Amino acid sequence: MSRNILDELYDYDLFHLTEIEDMDGSYKAALDRLVKAEAELKKAFPDSADILDEYQTADIELHNLSNRNEFRKGFKVGAQLVLEMIKPIK
């Protein structure tokens, strides 16, 4: 896959943002629910750990591809707004 500036921005390769800002604690709460559900699934279905891992890997990949696409579209819309804003007023 060829890399461009939008990919670099999305992957934080330009700004190196490493922390998720969780102002109201909702990210931590969602992560805690996920960890708890995963532990319960592994306890209830110990023979299915490999399937769960494959599911999670595929789900993460799908979310990453979707998030990247939405980021790129949103960035392009923002650039189009800027271009519209710099046009002379008639």
C-alpha positions, 0 to 999 in steps of 0.5 A: 500500500502506498503511503500518503500524507493522510495515511501518515496523519491517521497513523500519527506518524506526523504528530506522534500522538500516543495517548487517547484523551479520555476526558469523561472516563467513557473510553476506560469504561468501554475497555473495562467492559470489553476485557470483562466480556472477553474473560467471561467468554474464555471461561465459558468456552475454553476450547474456543480461544483460538476462534475468539482470537481470530475473530478479534483480529479480523474485527480489529482489522475491519475497524481499522480499515473503516476508521482510516476510510472515514478519517480520509473522507472527513479530512477531504471534506475539511479541505474542501470547506477551506477551499470554499472559504477562500473564494472571493465573496461576490 
